[in-house]
Each structure stands twice: as structure tokens, then as C-alpha cells.
Amino acid sequence: MHPIANYDVYIFDCDGVILDSNQLKIDAMESALASIINDSKRVNVCVDYFRNNFGRSRFHHVDVFVEQFLLLDDTAKDKIKGDILQAYSSQCKSLYLQAKLTPGFIEFINQLNGKKYIASGSEQQELKEVFKVRNLDVYFDDIFGSPTKKSDLVGNILQITNSNNAIMFGDAISDLEAAQANSINFIAYLPYSNVKASLAELASKINAPTINAWSELQ
């Protein structure tokens, strides 16, 4: 892996990497599900899946909830999917506005000279709006999110920049997989990860560094 200053392109996940928002979003999904599904055991199964597969898009998660866990009649599936997405989305923007930045992130990104992008499982337009309101968009060349799959987001960024000299920072297994799928380097940022142990183990297998603070890279 190159020294951190020697990359042309830096790609960041958002939740748990830029913003301390993982638990806020898990709580929001639990609240959204509980407002629609009157079965606490099934809600808990969905929330566990959401937590353990964090970083994938909300559309992926809701499809899995409805198709695999909630045992709904076929005629009700589309409506329930829409209801869950709406209930969850209505909470996300306000959560993003209050979520704290991860410690030292601004200092870290300010030292990077290459192009900087976000590739997130969060809904793209929602994320762009929140970053603009918080004046965080100025740190990035562009912000990308769902419903496009994360590995495709990363691939699109590499195509836009016409460079494979890139590195991705993430806290989820889906982030590591997106980096691997596009043959770029990866650093696991662990402090807020929902899957800290498994991510660290997978990172070790591919010789990807793990960090617990941005200052470790300065």
C-alpha cells in the first residue's frame, strides 16, 4: 500500500466513517419497523440483519425484510416496502443533521491532495442535501449513494477519475467488498463499526490496515 498522501483518489463510506451515525440509523430502522409491523420478534430479526449488514442500501435491506423475514401475503409486500422506506427516510435527514463528525475527520481530509468522494449505502439525494446544509459538501468532489450498489459506485468513481490509484475507507464488510471488487486498496476504520471483529479479521486476510483514529494516518 502507498503512503496515504500518494493516492489520486480517496473514497469514503459515510455512516460510521465520516459521521457517527450507525446507532442512530439502527434505532431509526427499528422505530420505522415497529410502527408498521406488530410483531416484535420479527422486527428484532430484521434489525439484527440491518446491523450485521450495515453499509448496504436501505432498498436492499427492506427487500430482505419483506421477502425473507416478515412472512407477508404477496398482495401486501409492495405497500409494506413503501411504508417502511417512507417511515425510515422521514427520520434519516433529521438524524444526519444531528450526527457528530468522527473525531479528527476534518483534520485528516484537509491533508489529502487527491480527489475525494463519498460512496455510501445511504440514499444519494438525501445525503447530498444534508452535506450541503452542514457545509460538508465542500470537502468532496462528489457524493454518491443508493440505490446504486456500492461496488458499482466505486467503479463509477474510478471511471470518472480515470484512475485506479485509489483507496477506500469503510467500516462495513460491504465497503471492503466494494474495494476488492474494484481492485483498490482499503483501510478499515473500526471505532463505530457494527461488525468490528469480523471486519478486522477479513481486513487482516487481505493485508488491509485497520485504524481506530484518523490521527494514525497523519
C-alpha positions as CSV (number, residue, x, y, z in Angstrom):
1,M,0.0,0.0,0.0
2,H,1.2,3.5,-0.9
3,P,1.8,6.2,1.8
4,I,-1.5,7.8,2.4
5,A,-0.6,11.0,0.7
6,N,0.3,9.3,-2.6
7,Y,-3.2,8.4,-3.9
8,D,-5.0,10.2,-6.6
9,V,-8.5,9.3,-5.4
10,Y,-9.9,8.9,-1.8
11,I,-13.3,7.2,-1.4
12,F,-15.2,7.3,1.9
13,D,-18.2,5.5,3.2
14,C,-20.4,7.9,5.3
15,D,-22.0,6.2,8.3
16,G,-19.5,5.3,10.9
17,V,-16.7,6.8,8.9
18,I,-17.5,10.4,8.3
19,L,-20.5,10.6,10.7
20,D,-21.1,8.8,14.0
21,S,-24.5,7.8,12.7
22,N,-24.5,4.0,12.8
23,Q,-26.5,3.6,16.0
24,L,-28.8,6.5,15.1
25,K,-29.8,4.7,11.9
26,I,-30.2,1.4,13.6
27,D,-32.6,3.0,16.1
28,A,-34.4,4.7,13.2
29,M,-34.9,1.5,11.3
30,E,-36.2,-0.3,14.5
31,S,-38.6,2.6,15.1
32,A,-39.8,2.5,11.4
33,L,-40.4,-1.2,11.5
34,A,-42.1,-1.2,14.9
35,S,-44.5,1.5,13.6
36,I,-45.7,-0.8,10.8
37,I,-45.1,-4.4,11.9
38,N,-46.9,-5.6,15.0
39,D,-44.5,-8.5,15.8
40,S,-41.5,-7.6,18.0
41,K,-39.7,-10.9,17.3
42,R,-39.8,-10.3,13.5
43,V,-38.8,-6.7,14.0
44,N,-35.8,-7.8,16.0
45,V,-34.7,-10.3,13.3
46,C,-34.9,-7.5,10.8
47,V,-32.9,-5.1,13.0
48,D,-30.2,-7.8,13.6
49,Y,-29.9,-8.3,9.8
50,F,-29.7,-4.5,9.3
51,R,-27.0,-4.1,12.0
52,N,-24.9,-7.0,10.6
53,N,-25.2,-6.0,7.0
54,F,-24.8,-2.2,7.6
55,G,-23.5,-0.3,4.6
56,R,-25.8,-1.9,2.1
57,S,-28.6,0.3,0.8
58,R,-31.9,0.7,2.6
59,F,-33.6,-0.7,-0.5
60,H,-31.6,-4.0,-0.2
61,H,-32.5,-4.3,3.5
62,V,-36.2,-3.6,3.1
63,D,-36.4,-6.1,0.2
64,V,-34.8,-8.8,2.5
65,F,-37.1,-7.9,5.4
66,V,-40.2,-8.2,3.3
67,E,-39.2,-11.2,1.2
68,Q,-37.5,-13.3,3.9
69,F,-38.4,-12.3,7.4
70,L,-41.9,-10.8,7.6
71,L,-43.8,-13.6,6.0
72,L,-46.3,-11.3,4.3
73,D,-49.0,-12.0,1.8
74,D,-47.8,-11.3,-1.7
75,T,-50.5,-8.6,-2.1
76,A,-49.2,-6.7,0.9
77,K,-45.5,-6.7,0.1
78,D,-45.2,-3.7,-2.1
79,K,-47.2,-1.5,0.2
80,I,-45.2,-2.6,3.3
81,K,-41.9,-2.0,1.5
82,G,-43.1,1.6,0.6
83,D,-44.3,2.2,4.2
84,I,-41.1,1.1,5.8
85,L,-38.9,3.1,3.4
86,Q,-41.0,6.2,4.0
87,A,-41.0,5.8,7.8
88,Y,-37.3,5.3,7.8
89,S,-36.5,8.1,5.3
90,S,-38.5,10.6,7.3
91,Q,-36.2,10.1,10.3
92,C,-32.9,9.9,8.4
93,K,-32.5,13.5,7.4
94,S,-33.0,14.8,10.9
95,L,-30.6,12.2,12.3
96,Y,-28.0,13.2,9.8
97,L,-28.3,16.8,10.8
98,Q,-27.5,16.0,14.4
99,A,-24.9,13.2,13.9
100,K,-21.4,14.2,15.1
101,L,-18.4,14.0,12.8
102,T,-16.0,11.3,13.7
103,P,-13.1,12.8,15.7
104,G,-10.3,14.2,13.6
105,F,-12.0,13.6,10.3
106,I,-11.8,17.2,9.0
107,E,-8.1,17.5,10.0
108,F,-7.5,14.2,8.1
109,I,-9.3,15.1,4.9
110,N,-7.7,18.5,4.8
111,Q,-4.3,16.9,4.4
112,L,-5.3,15.0,1.3
113,N,-4.5,16.5,-2.0
114,G,-6.2,14.0,-4.3
115,K,-9.9,13.9,-5.4
116,K,-12.3,12.9,-2.6
117,Y,-15.6,11.1,-3.0
118,I,-18.3,9.5,-0.9
119,A,-19.7,6.1,-1.8
120,S,-22.5,5.3,0.7
121,G,-25.3,2.9,1.2
122,S,-27.4,5.9,2.2
123,E,-29.9,7.4,-0.3
124,Q,-28.0,9.7,-2.7
125,Q,-30.2,12.8,-2.9
126,E,-30.8,12.8,0.9
127,L,-27.1,12.6,1.6
128,K,-26.2,15.4,-0.8
129,E,-28.8,17.7,0.7
130,V,-27.7,17.0,4.3
131,F,-24.0,17.5,3.4
132,K,-24.8,20.8,1.7
133,V,-26.8,22.1,4.7
134,R,-24.0,21.1,7.0
135,N,-21.4,22.7,4.7
136,L,-19.6,19.4,4.4
137,D,-20.0,19.0,0.7
138,V,-17.1,21.4,0.2
139,Y,-14.7,18.7,1.2
140,F,-15.7,16.3,-1.6
141,D,-15.6,16.3,-5.4
142,D,-18.9,14.5,-5.4
143,I,-21.2,12.4,-3.2
144,F,-22.8,9.1,-4.4
145,G,-25.3,6.8,-2.7
146,S,-28.0,4.2,-3.1
147,P,-30.0,2.8,-4.8
148,T,-26.8,2.1,-6.9
149,K,-24.8,-0.8,-5.4
150,K,-21.7,0.3,-3.5
151,S,-19.3,-1.7,-5.7
152,D,-20.8,0.0,-8.7
153,L,-20.5,3.4,-7.1
154,V,-16.8,2.8,-6.6
155,G,-16.4,1.6,-10.1
156,N,-18.2,4.7,-11.4
157,I,-15.8,6.9,-9.4
158,L,-12.8,5.2,-10.9
159,Q,-14.2,5.6,-14.3
160,I,-14.9,9.3,-13.7
161,T,-11.4,10.0,-12.4
162,N,-9.8,7.6,-14.9
163,S,-7.6,6.3,-12.1
164,N,-7.1,3.1,-10.2
165,N,-4.7,4.8,-7.8
166,A,-7.4,4.9,-5.2
167,I,-8.1,3.9,-1.7
168,M,-11.4,3.3,0.2
169,F,-12.1,3.9,3.9
170,G,-15.0,1.9,5.4
171,D,-16.4,0.3,8.5
172,A,-18.5,-2.4,6.9
173,I,-17.9,-5.6,5.1
174,S,-19.7,-4.2,2.1
175,D,-17.1,-1.5,1.9
176,L,-14.3,-4.0,1.9
177,E,-16.1,-6.0,-0.8
178,A,-16.6,-2.9,-2.9
179,A,-12.9,-2.1,-2.7
180,Q,-11.9,-5.7,-3.6
181,A,-14.4,-5.8,-6.5
182,N,-12.6,-2.8,-8.0
183,S,-9.1,-3.9,-7.1
184,I,-8.3,-0.8,-5.0
185,N,-6.7,-0.6,-1.5
186,F,-8.8,-0.5,1.6
187,I,-8.5,0.8,5.2
188,A,-10.9,-0.4,7.8
189,Y,-12.0,2.4,10.2
190,L,-13.2,0.5,13.3
191,P,-14.3,2.7,16.2
192,Y,-18.0,2.8,15.2
193,S,-18.3,-0.4,13.1
194,N,-21.2,-2.7,13.9
195,V,-19.0,-5.7,12.7
196,K,-15.7,-4.7,14.2
197,A,-14.3,-8.2,14.8
198,S,-15.3,-9.7,11.5
199,L,-14.2,-6.7,9.5
200,A,-10.8,-6.7,11.2
201,E,-10.4,-10.4,10.5
202,L,-11.3,-10.0,6.8
203,A,-9.0,-7.0,6.5
204,S,-6.2,-9.0,8.0
205,K,-6.7,-11.7,5.4
206,I,-6.1,-9.2,2.6
207,N,-3.4,-7.3,4.4
208,A,-5.5,-4.2,4.7
209,P,-4.7,-1.9,7.6
210,T,-7.2,-1.2,10.4
211,I,-7.3,2.0,12.3
212,N,-9.1,3.3,15.4
213,A,-8.4,7.0,14.8
214,W,-7.7,9.2,11.8
215,S,-4.6,10.6,13.5
216,E,-3.0,7.2,12.9
217,L,-2.7,8.1,9.2
218,Q,-1.3,11.6,9.7
